[in-house]
Amino acid sequence: MLYEREKKIMVGDMYQEVDIFSRDTEQDLATRKGTRSKKQRVTAPAQSNLNDRNARRYLTQLANGNFGEGDLFVTLTYKSEYAPSTVKEAEHHVTLFLRRVAYRRKKLHLEPLKYILVTEYRTDDDGNMVGKIHHHLIMNAMDRDVLESLWSERRHSLGFARTQKLQPDNAETGNGIEGLVDYLTKDPKGRKRWSSSRNLSRPVSRTNDHKYSRRRIRTLSEDGASAYAFFKEKYPDWEVVAPVEFIQNKLTGEWNVYLKMWRKATVKQR
């Protein structure tokens, strides 16, 4: 017998995603009506691969849950004379850069460095590097001139460091940070490796069974406007991002629901 499961994925206090999908009672014989699970940390995907859909979604969750207005998007490129010939060499340069940033932040009495790093490169069929390797960072705020000056070694600039302030839009139609992550992860011609600082808030999940009926979900899938109004009422403390996404399971014909939402600024934490 099929039933509906709600799975909440929370990152920090202000952002969460909700999946609603069908399960068979044979998959979980211990399920009881209204059963809520304990919070569990979401397993991080392999950090060397951004071609996987789950990895891209996890990266979006990290960005939405940890960064906001005034934080920085940074692009680091190399002058031709300092261009690394391997990914390992490039990662060595950016690791030293991050250490310098962390040290400078400490000297300036700023909060510890938080970041998501994406290194982008291209290789030929034999695995040889082609084109120019470069790095993208989403990180917490600091003086941009100071930051850009740290992209150097032994008093020589490695290349260009370009920074811009994040301008998230946590409205009902989405936000700028997620658009930025989409930009970083969509390039079928290139290869990308990603990593992040250990001090980021990590996604945690919790399930709740039988909160919704299969009939209700099927009905909502037929009318996007009604679905949006319905879920806004169901999650009154949150701004639901429109449109609500429905995906039909090709094997069962059942509908899965995917919601993204931001906690309303006027709502106090419970």
C-alpha positions as CSV (number, residue, x, y, z in Angstrom):
1,M,0.0,0.0,0.0
2,L,1.4,3.4,-1.0
3,Y,1.5,6.4,1.4
4,E,3.0,9.9,1.2
5,R,6.2,10.9,3.0
6,E,7.3,14.4,3.7
7,K,11.1,14.9,3.9
8,K,12.4,18.2,5.1
9,I,16.0,19.2,4.5
10,M,17.0,22.1,6.7
11,V,20.2,24.2,6.4
12,G,20.8,26.7,9.2
13,D,17.8,28.6,10.5
14,M,16.5,30.4,7.4
15,Y,16.4,27.9,4.5
16,Q,14.7,24.5,3.9
17,E,13.6,22.2,1.1
18,V,10.7,19.8,1.2
19,D,10.3,16.6,-0.8
20,I,6.9,14.8,-0.8
21,F,6.9,11.4,-2.4
22,S,5.2,8.0,-2.3
23,R,6.5,5.0,-0.5
24,D,5.2,1.5,-0.2
25,T,4.4,0.1,3.3
26,E,6.6,-2.9,2.4
27,Q,9.5,-0.5,2.3
28,D,9.0,0.5,5.9
29,L,6.9,-2.0,7.9
30,A,7.4,0.0,11.1
31,T,5.8,3.1,9.7
32,R,2.9,4.4,11.8
33,K,0.5,7.3,11.0
34,G,2.0,10.7,11.9
35,T,5.4,9.2,12.6
36,R,8.2,11.8,12.5
37,S,11.9,10.8,12.4
38,K,14.8,12.3,14.3
39,K,17.0,14.8,12.5
40,Q,19.7,13.2,10.4
41,R,22.7,14.8,8.6
42,V,22.4,14.6,4.9
43,T,25.2,12.6,3.4
44,A,27.6,14.8,1.4
45,P,28.3,13.6,-2.2
46,A,31.8,13.1,-3.6
47,Q,33.4,16.5,-3.6
48,S,35.2,15.9,-6.9
49,N,32.1,15.6,-9.0
50,L,29.6,18.3,-10.0
51,N,28.1,16.3,-12.9
52,D,25.8,14.5,-10.5
53,R,22.4,16.0,-9.9
54,N,22.5,15.3,-6.1
55,A,25.9,17.0,-5.8
56,R,24.5,20.1,-7.5
57,R,21.5,20.1,-5.2
58,Y,23.7,19.7,-2.1
59,L,25.9,22.6,-3.2
60,T,22.8,24.8,-3.7
61,Q,21.7,23.9,-0.2
62,L,25.0,24.8,1.3
63,A,25.1,28.1,-0.5
64,N,21.5,29.1,0.4
65,G,21.9,28.0,4.0
66,N,25.2,29.7,4.7
67,F,25.6,32.9,2.7
68,G,23.5,36.0,2.2
69,E,23.5,39.7,1.3
70,G,27.0,41.3,1.5
71,D,28.9,38.1,1.2
72,L,31.2,37.7,-1.8
73,F,31.5,35.9,-5.1
74,V,35.1,35.6,-6.1
75,T,36.8,34.5,-9.4
76,L,40.5,33.8,-9.4
77,T,42.4,33.5,-12.7
78,Y,46.1,33.1,-13.6
79,K,48.5,35.1,-15.6
80,S,50.1,33.0,-18.4
81,E,53.4,32.8,-16.7
82,Y,51.9,31.4,-13.5
83,A,49.2,29.1,-15.1
84,P,49.3,25.7,-13.4
85,S,49.7,22.7,-15.6
86,T,47.8,20.3,-13.4
87,V,44.7,20.4,-11.2
88,K,46.8,19.4,-8.2
89,E,49.1,22.4,-8.8
90,A,46.1,24.8,-9.1
91,E,44.6,23.4,-5.9
92,H,47.9,24.0,-4.1
93,H,47.8,27.7,-5.1
94,V,44.2,28.2,-4.0
95,T,44.8,26.4,-0.7
96,L,47.6,28.8,0.1
97,F,45.3,31.7,-0.9
98,L,42.6,30.5,1.5
99,R,45.2,30.2,4.3
100,R,46.3,33.8,3.7
101,V,42.6,34.9,3.7
102,A,41.9,33.1,7.0
103,Y,45.0,34.5,8.6
104,R,44.1,38.1,7.5
105,R,40.6,37.7,8.7
106,K,41.9,36.7,12.1
107,K,44.2,39.7,12.2
108,L,41.3,42.0,11.3
109,H,39.1,40.4,14.1
110,L,36.6,39.1,11.5
111,E,34.6,35.9,11.9
112,P,36.4,32.8,10.6
113,L,36.5,32.2,6.9
114,K,33.6,30.3,5.4
115,Y,33.6,29.3,1.8
116,I,32.5,27.1,-1.1
117,L,35.2,26.5,-3.7
118,V,34.7,25.4,-7.3
119,T,37.7,24.8,-9.5
120,E,36.9,24.7,-13.2
121,Y,39.1,23.2,-16.0
122,R,39.1,21.3,-19.2
123,T,41.0,18.3,-20.5
124,D,41.4,16.6,-23.8
125,D,40.6,12.9,-24.5
126,D,44.0,11.9,-23.1
127,G,43.4,13.8,-19.9
128,N,45.8,16.6,-20.7
129,M,44.9,20.1,-19.5
130,V,43.6,22.4,-22.2
131,G,42.5,26.0,-21.8
132,K,42.8,28.0,-18.6
133,I,42.0,26.7,-15.2
134,H,40.3,29.1,-12.7
135,H,38.6,29.1,-9.4
136,H,35.2,30.4,-8.1
137,L,34.5,31.1,-4.4
138,I,31.4,32.0,-2.4
139,M,32.6,33.3,0.9
140,N,31.7,35.5,3.8
141,A,32.2,39.2,3.6
142,M,35.4,41.2,4.0
143,D,37.1,44.2,2.4
144,R,37.3,43.4,-1.3
145,D,40.6,45.3,-1.9
146,V,42.3,43.4,0.9
147,L,41.0,40.1,-0.4
148,E,42.1,40.7,-4.0
149,S,45.6,41.6,-2.9
150,L,46.0,38.2,-1.3
151,W,45.9,36.4,-4.7
152,S,49.7,36.6,-4.9
153,E,52.8,34.6,-3.9
154,R,56.2,36.0,-3.1
155,R,55.0,39.5,-3.8
156,H,54.0,38.5,-7.4
157,S,50.4,38.6,-8.5
158,L,49.2,35.2,-9.7
159,G,46.6,36.8,-11.9
160,F,43.3,38.6,-11.5
161,A,41.0,38.4,-8.5
162,R,37.5,39.7,-9.2
163,T,35.0,40.1,-6.4
164,Q,31.4,41.2,-6.3
165,K,28.8,41.3,-3.5
166,L,26.1,38.7,-3.3
167,Q,22.6,40.2,-3.8
168,P,20.2,37.4,-2.8
169,D,16.5,37.8,-3.4
170,N,14.7,35.6,-0.9
171,A,11.3,36.4,-2.5
172,E,8.7,34.0,-3.7
173,T,10.4,33.7,-7.1
174,G,13.8,32.5,-6.0
175,N,17.1,34.1,-5.1
176,G,20.3,35.3,-6.7
177,I,22.6,32.8,-4.8
178,E,20.9,29.8,-6.4
179,G,21.2,31.4,-9.8
180,L,24.9,31.8,-9.1
181,V,25.3,28.1,-8.2
182,D,23.4,27.2,-11.3
183,Y,25.9,29.2,-13.3
184,L,28.9,27.5,-11.6
185,T,27.6,24.0,-12.1
186,K,26.3,24.1,-15.7
187,D,29.1,23.7,-18.3
188,P,29.0,20.3,-20.1
189,K,32.3,21.1,-21.9
190,G,34.2,21.6,-18.7
191,R,35.1,19.7,-15.5
192,K,34.7,20.9,-12.0
193,R,35.9,20.0,-8.6
194,W,34.4,21.5,-5.4
195,S,35.1,21.7,-1.7
196,S,34.0,23.8,1.2
197,S,35.2,24.9,4.7
198,R,34.3,22.6,7.6
199,N,32.5,25.3,9.5
200,L,29.5,25.6,7.2
201,S,26.0,24.6,8.5
202,R,25.3,21.2,6.9
203,P,21.9,20.0,5.6
204,V,19.9,17.8,8.1
205,S,16.8,15.9,7.2
206,R,13.6,14.8,9.0
207,T,10.7,12.7,7.6
208,N,7.0,12.8,8.5
209,D,4.7,10.2,7.1
210,H,1.0,10.4,6.2
211,K,0.8,14.2,6.4
212,Y,-0.5,14.3,2.9
213,S,-2.8,12.0,0.9
214,R,-2.0,10.7,-2.6
215,R,-5.3,12.0,-3.9
216,R,-4.4,15.5,-2.6
217,I,-1.0,15.5,-4.3
218,R,-2.5,14.2,-7.6
219,T,-5.1,17.0,-7.5
220,L,-2.5,19.7,-6.7
221,S,-0.3,18.5,-9.6
222,E,-3.0,19.6,-12.0
223,D,-3.1,23.2,-10.9
224,G,0.2,25.0,-10.1
225,A,-1.5,28.1,-8.7
226,S,-3.7,26.1,-6.3
227,A,-0.6,24.1,-5.3
228,Y,1.3,27.2,-4.5
229,A,-1.6,28.7,-2.4
230,F,-2.0,25.3,-0.6
231,F,1.6,25.0,0.4
232,K,1.9,28.6,1.5
233,E,-0.9,27.9,4.0
234,K,0.7,24.6,5.1
235,Y,4.0,26.4,5.9
236,P,2.8,29.8,7.3
237,D,6.2,30.7,8.7
238,W,8.0,30.4,5.4
239,E,8.1,32.1,2.0
240,V,7.6,29.3,-0.5
241,V,9.5,29.7,-3.8
242,A,7.3,29.6,-6.9
243,P,6.6,27.6,-8.9
244,V,6.1,24.4,-6.9
245,E,7.8,21.6,-8.8
246,F,6.0,18.4,-9.6
247,I,7.9,15.4,-11.0
248,Q,6.0,12.2,-12.1
249,N,7.6,8.9,-11.2
250,K,7.9,7.0,-14.5
251,L,7.6,3.6,-12.8
252,T,4.6,4.2,-10.5
253,G,2.9,7.2,-12.1
254,E,2.8,8.9,-8.7
255,W,3.8,12.6,-8.3
256,N,6.7,13.8,-6.3
257,V,6.7,17.4,-5.0
258,Y,9.8,19.6,-4.5
259,L,9.5,22.8,-2.5
260,K,12.1,25.5,-1.6
261,M,11.4,28.1,1.1
262,W,12.9,30.8,3.2
263,R,11.9,31.6,6.8
264,K,9.9,34.9,7.0
265,A,12.0,37.6,8.6
266,T,9.2,38.5,11.0
267,V,9.0,34.9,12.4
268,K,11.0,34.3,15.6
269,Q,12.9,31.0,15.9
270,R,11.2,28.4,18.0
